[in-house]
Amino acid sequence: MTGPEYSEEALERGRRLFSGPCTFMLGVVSADALPAEAGAEIAFAGRSNVGKSSLLNALAGRKNLARASNTPGRTQEINFFDLGGVLRLVDLPGYGYAQAARKDASRWSRLTRDFMRGRAALRRTCLLIDSRHGLKPADLDVMSTLDSAAASYQIVLTKTDKIKPDALAALIEETSAAIARRPAAHPAIIATSAVTAAGIAELRAELAAIAER
Ligand code: GDP
């Protein structure tokens, strides 16, 4: 076992939550268009190509939930999805795409900071990390943004089907050490694959527990 463990009840609550209808609400490009807060929100962030759309689709059990741009780094839009009227999933724009890195990073942090500032509804941000690459400088920048916004975040490893179990265990250990002193980082790391569905039930359970709080 490489990640946190969940009881049957917790897994079942996660399954039930994500079996509800998941519908696209709206996409916003500036803070003045953000929807009023209602209920709990969970955000998803990660470098372009990290597998964020695939993970959202796997969580929701859909083929094409996330409105993804085909050009990495192009979409600077926050997309809101309603999950059964209980939880909102917030798809933050991808960051760190090399070609537009600088401009991208400043726009990313402005829009997300605007979003996170005083957003009581936002319970946690899942920070997606490609398990083949581990934490990159752009991820550390984003972690610093989240730490300074006191916005709780949790590392979710993606594409774990691409690495061997030993490498995964080492990555989890390494990543745990790297986040240990970060004030807004949740200590538990969840390892997922959208291809094998590894960790998907566990992530659903984690998010259901947050939504119930
Ligand atoms: P996004 O840009 O973060 O939304 O990333 P996508 O979900 O579009 O995925 C980027 C690429 O990684 C695509 O080619 C996906 O097929 C691939 N991918 C995403 N998730 C996984 C996974 O869990 N395992 C593997 N092997 N490939 C994945």
Boltz pocket constraint, residues with backbone or C-beta under 6 A from the ligand:
constraints:
  - pocket:
      binder: B
      contacts: [[A, 46], [A, 47], [A, 48], [A, 49], [A, 50], [A, 51], [A, 52], [A, 53], [A, 54], [A, 55], [A, 68], [A, 69], [A, 72], [A, 94], [A, 158], [A, 159], [A, 160], [A, 161], [A, 162], [A, 192], [A, 193], [A, 194], [A, 195], [A, 196]]
      max_distance: 6.0
